[in-house]
Amino acid sequence: MSQLKFECSSLGFACEWALRADTRQEIVERVREHARCAHNLPELPGELLGKVESAIATA
């Protein structure tokens, strides 16, 4: 199985945070935590969640 990757900057944030994970679910969970801690977003609105899903790529 290929690893997946995500970069916070792909959402338009001036942020260098990135991660690799084995599943889309793991990426979404970690992005939610990062958004809460680093960007003061208590939740990911549906539109932003859709952008996260679209920005997940194969590593």
PDB file with one MODEL, atoms N, CA, C and O in Angstrom:
MODEL        1
ATOM      1  N   MET A   1       0.838  -1.174   0.000  1.00  0.00           N
ATOM      2  CA  MET A   1       0.000   0.000   0.000  1.00  0.00           C
ATOM      3  C   MET A   1       0.887   1.243   0.000  1.00  0.00           C
ATOM      4  O   MET A   1       1.864   1.310   0.746  1.00  0.00           O
ATOM      5  N   SER A   2       0.552   2.217  -0.828  1.00  0.00           N
ATOM      6  CA  SER A   2       1.295   3.466  -0.892  1.00  0.00           C
ATOM      7  C   SER A   2       0.916   4.368   0.274  1.00  0.00           C
ATOM      8  O   SER A   2      -0.228   4.382   0.727  1.00  0.00           O
ATOM      9  N   GLN A   3       1.879   5.103   0.736  1.00  0.00           N
ATOM     10  CA  GLN A   3       1.582   6.090   1.763  1.00  0.00           C
ATOM     11  C   GLN A   3       0.924   7.295   1.117  1.00  0.00           C
ATOM     12  O   GLN A   3       1.103   7.565  -0.071  1.00  0.00           O
ATOM     13  N   LEU A   4       0.165   8.008   1.922  1.00  0.00           N
ATOM     14  CA  LEU A   4      -0.491   9.225   1.480  1.00  0.00           C
ATOM     15  C   LEU A   4       0.195  10.412   2.138  1.00  0.00           C
ATOM     16  O   LEU A   4       0.830  10.271   3.183  1.00  0.00           O
ATOM     17  N   LYS A   5       0.064  11.592   1.518  1.00  0.00           N
ATOM     18  CA  LYS A   5       0.679  12.778   2.095  1.00  0.00           C
ATOM     19  C   LYS A   5      -0.284  13.949   2.011  1.00  0.00           C
ATOM     20  O   LYS A   5      -1.204  13.978   1.193  1.00  0.00           O
ATOM     21  N   PHE A   6      -0.034  14.917   2.894  1.00  0.00           N
ATOM     22  CA  PHE A   6      -0.831  16.132   2.934  1.00  0.00           C
ATOM     23  C   PHE A   6       0.068  17.279   3.365  1.00  0.00           C
ATOM     24  O   PHE A   6       0.917  17.112   4.241  1.00  0.00           O
ATOM     25  N   GLU A   7      -0.117  18.447   2.748  1.00  0.00           N
ATOM     26  CA  GLU A   7       0.623  19.650   3.116  1.00  0.00           C
ATOM     27  C   GLU A   7      -0.376  20.740   3.448  1.00  0.00           C
ATOM     28  O   GLU A   7      -1.266  21.029   2.648  1.00  0.00           O
ATOM     29  N   CYS A   8      -0.245  21.343   4.604  1.00  0.00           N
ATOM     30  CA  CYS A   8      -1.170  22.373   5.048  1.00  0.00           C
ATOM     31  C   CYS A   8      -1.209  23.549   4.067  1.00  0.00           C
ATOM     32  O   CYS A   8      -2.256  24.169   3.881  1.00  0.00           O
ATOM     33  N   SER A   9      -0.094  23.849   3.457  1.00  0.00           N
ATOM     34  CA  SER A   9      -0.034  24.966   2.507  1.00  0.00           C
ATOM     35  C   SER A   9      -0.954  24.740   1.310  1.00  0.00           C
ATOM     36  O   SER A   9      -1.314  25.699   0.628  1.00  0.00           O
ATOM     37  N   SER A  10      -1.339  23.498   1.041  1.00  0.00           N
ATOM     38  CA  SER A  10      -2.244  23.220  -0.079  1.00  0.00           C
ATOM     39  C   SER A  10      -3.637  23.791   0.162  1.00  0.00           C
ATOM     40  O   SER A  10      -4.448  23.857  -0.762  1.00  0.00           O
ATOM     41  N   LEU A  11      -3.923  24.206   1.403  1.00  0.00           N
ATOM     42  CA  LEU A  11      -5.210  24.820   1.733  1.00  0.00           C
ATOM     43  C   LEU A  11      -5.133  26.343   1.715  1.00  0.00           C
ATOM     44  O   LEU A  11      -6.123  27.022   1.987  1.00  0.00           O
ATOM     45  N   GLY A  12      -3.956  26.876   1.393  1.00  0.00           N
ATOM     46  CA  GLY A  12      -3.794  28.314   1.327  1.00  0.00           C
ATOM     47  C   GLY A  12      -3.233  28.946   2.588  1.00  0.00           C
ATOM     48  O   GLY A  12      -3.102  30.167   2.666  1.00  0.00           O
ATOM     49  N   PHE A  13      -2.901  28.126   3.575  1.00  0.00           N
ATOM     50  CA  PHE A  13      -2.296  28.642   4.795  1.00  0.00           C
ATOM     51  C   PHE A  13      -0.802  28.850   4.575  1.00  0.00           C
ATOM     52  O   PHE A  13      -0.166  28.071   3.866  1.00  0.00           O
ATOM     53  N   ALA A  14      -0.243  29.884   5.172  1.00  0.00           N
ATOM     54  CA  ALA A  14       1.200  30.093   5.144  1.00  0.00           C
ATOM     55  C   ALA A  14       1.787  29.206   6.243  1.00  0.00           C
ATOM     56  O   ALA A  14       2.167  29.686   7.311  1.00  0.00           O
ATOM     57  N   CYS A  15       1.852  27.924   5.964  1.00  0.00           N
ATOM     58  CA  CYS A  15       2.206  26.926   6.971  1.00  0.00           C
ATOM     59  C   CYS A  15       2.987  25.814   6.287  1.00  0.00           C
ATOM     60  O   CYS A  15       2.581  25.319   5.236  1.00  0.00           O
ATOM     61  N   GLU A  16       4.101  25.424   6.882  1.00  0.00           N
ATOM     62  CA  GLU A  16       4.944  24.382   6.296  1.00  0.00           C
ATOM     63  C   GLU A  16       4.646  22.989   6.832  1.00  0.00           C
ATOM     64  O   GLU A  16       5.334  22.032   6.476  1.00  0.00           O
ATOM     65  N   TRP A  17       3.617  22.857   7.694  1.00  0.00           N
ATOM     66  CA  TRP A  17       3.289  21.567   8.299  1.00  0.00           C
ATOM     67  C   TRP A  17       2.856  20.577   7.215  1.00  0.00           C
ATOM     68  O   TRP A  17       2.077  20.914   6.322  1.00  0.00           O
ATOM     69  N   ALA A  18       3.365  19.374   7.309  1.00  0.00           N
ATOM     70  CA  ALA A  18       3.021  18.316   6.354  1.00  0.00           C
ATOM     71  C   ALA A  18       3.071  16.978   7.084  1.00  0.00           C
ATOM     72  O   ALA A  18       3.689  16.852   8.141  1.00  0.00           O
ATOM     73  N   LEU A  19       2.416  15.997   6.506  1.00  0.00           N
ATOM     74  CA  LEU A  19       2.448  14.667   7.112  1.00  0.00           C
ATOM     75  C   LEU A  19       2.277  13.586   6.070  1.00  0.00           C
ATOM     76  O   LEU A  19       1.816  13.827   4.954  1.00  0.00           O
ATOM     77  N   ARG A  20       2.657  12.398   6.464  1.00  0.00           N
ATOM     78  CA  ARG A  20       2.443  11.181   5.671  1.00  0.00           C
ATOM     79  C   ARG A  20       1.728  10.194   6.571  1.00  0.00           C
ATOM     80  O   ARG A  20       1.983  10.130   7.773  1.00  0.00           O
ATOM     81  N   ALA A  21       0.832   9.428   5.977  1.00  0.00           N
ATOM     82  CA  ALA A  21       0.077   8.435   6.747  1.00  0.00           C
ATOM     83  C   ALA A  21      -0.357   7.319   5.803  1.00  0.00           C
ATOM     84  O   ALA A  21      -0.260   7.439   4.581  1.00  0.00           O
ATOM     85  N   ASP A  22      -0.835   6.238   6.397  1.00  0.00           N
ATOM     86  CA  ASP A  22      -1.259   5.085   5.603  1.00  0.00           C
ATOM     87  C   ASP A  22      -2.704   5.184   5.131  1.00  0.00           C
ATOM     88  O   ASP A  22      -3.064   4.576   4.123  1.00  0.00           O
ATOM     89  N   THR A  23      -3.541   5.943   5.847  1.00  0.00           N
ATOM     90  CA  THR A  23      -4.961   6.012   5.477  1.00  0.00           C
ATOM     91  C   THR A  23      -5.439   7.464   5.408  1.00  0.00           C
ATOM     92  O   THR A  23      -4.879   8.350   6.054  1.00  0.00           O
ATOM     93  N   ARG A  24      -6.476   7.685   4.619  1.00  0.00           N
ATOM     94  CA  ARG A  24      -7.089   9.007   4.509  1.00  0.00           C
ATOM     95  C   ARG A  24      -7.677   9.420   5.864  1.00  0.00           C
ATOM     96  O   ARG A  24      -7.601  10.585   6.254  1.00  0.00           O
ATOM     97  N   GLN A  25      -8.256   8.458   6.566  1.00  0.00           N
ATOM     98  CA  GLN A  25      -8.858   8.746   7.864  1.00  0.00           C
ATOM     99  C   GLN A  25      -7.807   9.272   8.845  1.00  0.00           C
ATOM    100  O   GLN A  25      -8.064  10.227   9.578  1.00  0.00           O
ATOM    101  N   GLU A  26      -6.633   8.655   8.860  1.00  0.00           N
ATOM    102  CA  GLU A  26      -5.566   9.111   9.756  1.00  0.00           C
ATOM    103  C   GLU A  26      -5.148  10.539   9.402  1.00  0.00           C
ATOM    104  O   GLU A  26      -4.926  11.359  10.293  1.00  0.00           O
ATOM    105  N   ILE A  27      -5.042  10.837   8.116  1.00  0.00           N
ATOM    106  CA  ILE A  27      -4.675  12.193   7.709  1.00  0.00           C
ATOM    107  C   ILE A  27      -5.725  13.182   8.172  1.00  0.00           C
ATOM    108  O   ILE A  27      -5.381  14.220   8.739  1.00  0.00           O
ATOM    109  N   VAL A  28      -7.002  12.886   7.945  1.00  0.00           N
ATOM    110  CA  VAL A  28      -8.072  13.813   8.338  1.00  0.00           C
ATOM    111  C   VAL A  28      -8.043  14.042   9.846  1.00  0.00           C
ATOM    112  O   VAL A  28      -8.191  15.179  10.295  1.00  0.00           O
ATOM    113  N   GLU A  29      -7.858  12.995  10.629  1.00  0.00           N
ATOM    114  CA  GLU A  29      -7.812  13.149  12.085  1.00  0.00           C
ATOM    115  C   GLU A  29      -6.643  14.030  12.515  1.00  0.00           C
ATOM    116  O   GLU A  29      -6.792  14.886  13.386  1.00  0.00           O
ATOM    117  N   ARG A  30      -5.488  13.819  11.904  1.00  0.00           N
ATOM    118  CA  ARG A  30      -4.311  14.612  12.268  1.00  0.00           C
ATOM    119  C   ARG A  30      -4.433  16.049  11.773  1.00  0.00           C
ATOM    120  O   ARG A  30      -3.952  16.972  12.431  1.00  0.00           O
ATOM    121  N   VAL A  31      -5.071  16.246  10.624  1.00  0.00           N
ATOM    122  CA  VAL A  31      -5.294  17.604  10.127  1.00  0.00           C
ATOM    123  C   VAL A  31      -6.247  18.341  11.062  1.00  0.00           C
ATOM    124  O   VAL A  31      -6.036  19.519  11.350  1.00  0.00           O
ATOM    125  N   ARG A  32      -7.287  17.669  11.537  1.00  0.00           N
ATOM    126  CA  ARG A  32      -8.208  18.301  12.489  1.00  0.00           C
ATOM    127  C   ARG A  32      -7.461  18.767  13.739  1.00  0.00           C
ATOM    128  O   ARG A  32      -7.681  19.878  14.221  1.00  0.00           O
ATOM    129  N   GLU A  33      -6.592  17.926  14.253  1.00  0.00           N
ATOM    130  CA  GLU A  33      -5.816  18.272  15.446  1.00  0.00           C
ATOM    131  C   GLU A  33      -4.885  19.451  15.147  1.00  0.00           C
ATOM    132  O   GLU A  33      -4.780  20.379  15.949  1.00  0.00           O
ATOM    133  N   HIS A  34      -4.219  19.413  14.006  1.00  0.00           N
ATOM    134  CA  HIS A  34      -3.321  20.501  13.624  1.00  0.00           C
ATOM    135  C   HIS A  34      -4.093  21.810  13.455  1.00  0.00           C
ATOM    136  O   HIS A  34      -3.653  22.857  13.929  1.00  0.00           O
ATOM    137  N   ALA A  35      -5.232  21.752  12.787  1.00  0.00           N
ATOM    138  CA  ALA A  35      -6.043  22.959  12.562  1.00  0.00           C
ATOM    139  C   ALA A  35      -6.482  23.573  13.893  1.00  0.00           C
ATOM    140  O   ALA A  35      -6.514  24.794  14.047  1.00  0.00           O
ATOM    141  N   ARG A  36      -6.815  22.715  14.839  1.00  0.00           N
ATOM    142  CA  ARG A  36      -7.248  23.178  16.161  1.00  0.00           C
ATOM    143  C   ARG A  36      -6.090  23.861  16.897  1.00  0.00           C
ATOM    144  O   ARG A  36      -6.260  24.943  17.458  1.00  0.00           O
ATOM    145  N   CYS A  37      -4.936  23.238  16.891  1.00  0.00           N
ATOM    146  CA  CYS A  37      -3.797  23.744  17.665  1.00  0.00           C
ATOM    147  C   CYS A  37      -3.065  24.893  16.974  1.00  0.00           C
ATOM    148  O   CYS A  37      -2.713  25.876  17.626  1.00  0.00           O
ATOM    149  N   ALA A  38      -2.834  24.787  15.686  1.00  0.00           N
ATOM    150  CA  ALA A  38      -1.992  25.761  14.986  1.00  0.00           C
ATOM    151  C   ALA A  38      -2.772  26.914  14.363  1.00  0.00           C
ATOM    152  O   ALA A  38      -2.236  28.010  14.199  1.00  0.00           O
ATOM    153  N   HIS A  39      -4.038  26.673  14.014  1.00  0.00           N
ATOM    154  CA  HIS A  39      -4.797  27.686  13.279  1.00  0.00           C
ATOM    155  C   HIS A  39      -6.068  28.129  14.014  1.00  0.00           C
ATOM    156  O   HIS A  39      -6.902  28.843  13.456  1.00  0.00           O
ATOM    157  N   ASN A  40      -6.203  27.697  15.266  1.00  0.00           N
ATOM    158  CA  ASN A  40      -7.347  28.087  16.103  1.00  0.00           C
ATOM    159  C   ASN A  40      -8.697  27.793  15.450  1.00  0.00           C
ATOM    160  O   ASN A  40      -9.636  28.580  15.565  1.00  0.00           O
ATOM    161  N   LEU A  41      -8.782  26.652  14.764  1.00  0.00           N
ATOM    162  CA  LEU A  41     -10.040  26.218  14.154  1.00  0.00           C
ATOM    163  C   LEU A  41     -10.583  25.057  14.982  1.00  0.00           C
ATOM    164  O   LEU A  41     -10.082  23.938  14.868  1.00  0.00           O
ATOM    165  N   PRO A  42     -11.601  25.299  15.816  1.00  0.00           N
ATOM    166  CA  PRO A  42     -12.123  24.221  16.665  1.00  0.00           C
ATOM    167  C   PRO A  42     -12.727  23.073  15.857  1.00  0.00           C
ATOM    168  O   PRO A  42     -12.775  21.938  16.332  1.00  0.00           O
ATOM    169  N   GLU A  43     -13.188  23.360  14.642  1.00  0.00           N
ATOM    170  CA  GLU A  43     -13.748  22.334  13.756  1.00  0.00           C
ATOM    171  C   GLU A  43     -13.322  22.639  12.331  1.00  0.00           C
ATOM    172  O   GLU A  43     -12.981  23.774  11.999  1.00  0.00           O
ATOM    173  N   LEU A  44     -13.347  21.615  11.497  1.00  0.00           N
ATOM    174  CA  LEU A  44     -13.116  21.830  10.074  1.00  0.00           C
ATOM    175  C   LEU A  44     -14.475  21.972   9.396  1.00  0.00           C
ATOM    176  O   LEU A  44     -15.228  21.000   9.327  1.00  0.00           O
ATOM    177  N   PRO A  45     -14.805  23.163   8.893  1.00  0.00           N
ATOM    178  CA  PRO A  45     -16.076  23.321   8.183  1.00  0.00           C
ATOM    179  C   PRO A  45     -16.108  22.392   6.967  1.00  0.00           C
ATOM    180  O   PRO A  45     -15.061  22.018   6.438  1.00  0.00           O
ATOM    181  N   GLY A  46     -17.295  22.029   6.537  1.00  0.00           N
ATOM    182  CA  GLY A  46     -17.459  21.082   5.431  1.00  0.00           C
ATOM    183  C   GLY A  46     -16.667  21.448   4.194  1.00  0.00           C
ATOM    184  O   GLY A  46     -16.060  20.580   3.567  1.00  0.00           O
ATOM    185  N   GLU A  47     -16.665  22.732   3.833  1.00  0.00           N
ATOM    186  CA  GLU A  47     -15.935  23.162   2.638  1.00  0.00           C
ATOM    187  C   GLU A  47     -14.437  22.921   2.799  1.00  0.00           C
ATOM    188  O   GLU A  47     -13.776  22.455   1.871  1.00  0.00           O
ATOM    189  N   LEU A  48     -13.904  23.238   3.977  1.00  0.00           N
ATOM    190  CA  LEU A  48     -12.481  23.033   4.234  1.00  0.00           C
ATOM    191  C   LEU A  48     -12.147  21.547   4.297  1.00  0.00           C
ATOM    192  O   LEU A  48     -11.087  21.129   3.830  1.00  0.00           O
ATOM    193  N   LEU A  49     -13.029  20.760   4.860  1.00  0.00           N
ATOM    194  CA  LEU A  49     -12.825  19.312   4.914  1.00  0.00           C
ATOM    195  C   LEU A  49     -12.752  18.741   3.484  1.00  0.00           C
ATOM    196  O   LEU A  49     -11.940  17.861   3.199  1.00  0.00           O
ATOM    197  N   GLY A  50     -13.608  19.255   2.601  1.00  0.00           N
ATOM    198  CA  GLY A  50     -13.575  18.826   1.207  1.00  0.00           C
ATOM    199  C   GLY A  50     -12.239  19.165   0.550  1.00  0.00           C
ATOM    200  O   GLY A  50     -11.712  18.385  -0.245  1.00  0.00           O
ATOM    201  N   LYS A  51     -11.696  20.336   0.889  1.00  0.00           N
ATOM    202  CA  LYS A  51     -10.390  20.729   0.351  1.00  0.00           C
ATOM    203  C   LYS A  51      -9.284  19.824   0.890  1.00  0.00           C
ATOM    204  O   LYS A  51      -8.342  19.483   0.174  1.00  0.00           O
ATOM    205  N   VAL A  52      -9.410  19.438   2.168  1.00  0.00           N
ATOM    206  CA  VAL A  52      -8.428  18.507   2.746  1.00  0.00           C
ATOM    207  C   VAL A  52      -8.467  17.193   1.975  1.00  0.00           C
ATOM    208  O   VAL A  52      -7.427  16.676   1.568  1.00  0.00           O
ATOM    209  N   GLU A  53      -9.660  16.656   1.775  1.00  0.00           N
ATOM    210  CA  GLU A  53      -9.816  15.389   1.049  1.00  0.00           C
ATOM    211  C   GLU A  53      -9.214  15.485  -0.352  1.00  0.00           C
ATOM    212  O   GLU A  53      -8.556  14.555  -0.818  1.00  0.00           O
ATOM    213  N   SER A  54      -9.444  16.615  -1.019  1.00  0.00           N
ATOM    214  CA  SER A  54      -8.919  16.797  -2.384  1.00  0.00           C
ATOM    215  C   SER A  54      -7.406  16.949  -2.402  1.00  0.00           C
ATOM    216  O   SER A  54      -6.758  16.600  -3.388  1.00  0.00           O
ATOM    217  N   ALA A  55      -6.843  17.464  -1.326  1.00  0.00           N
ATOM    218  CA  ALA A  55      -5.404  17.735  -1.279  1.00  0.00           C
ATOM    219  C   ALA A  55      -4.573  16.522  -0.852  1.00  0.00           C
ATOM    220  O   ALA A  55      -3.345  16.574  -0.917  1.00  0.00           O
ATOM    221  N   ILE A  56      -5.200  15.453  -0.427  1.00  0.00           N
ATOM    222  CA  ILE A  56      -4.465  14.248  -0.051  1.00  0.00           C
ATOM    223  C   ILE A  56      -3.929  13.609  -1.325  1.00  0.00           C
ATOM    224  O   ILE A  56      -4.672  13.366  -2.276  1.00  0.00           O
ATOM    225  N   ALA A  57      -2.630  13.343  -1.325  1.00  0.00           N
ATOM    226  CA  ALA A  57      -1.999  12.786  -2.515  1.00  0.00           C
ATOM    227  C   ALA A  57      -1.205  11.526  -2.147  1.00  0.00           C
ATOM    228  O   ALA A  57      -0.922  11.273  -0.976  1.00  0.00           O
ATOM    229  N   THR A  58      -0.863  10.766  -3.147  1.00  0.00           N
ATOM    230  CA  THR A  58      -0.021   9.590  -2.945  1.00  0.00           C
ATOM    231  C   THR A  58       1.426  10.044  -2.787  1.00  0.00           C
ATOM    232  O   THR A  58       1.927  10.846  -3.575  1.00  0.00           O
ATOM    233  N   ALA A  59       2.077   9.527  -1.775  1.00  0.00           N
ATOM    234  CA  ALA A  59       3.468   9.923  -1.509  1.00  0.00           C
ATOM    235  C   ALA A  59       4.415   9.237  -2.466  1.00  0.00           C
ATOM    236  O   ALA A  59       5.626   9.448  -2.393  1.00  0.00           O
TER     237      ALA A  59
ENDMDL
END
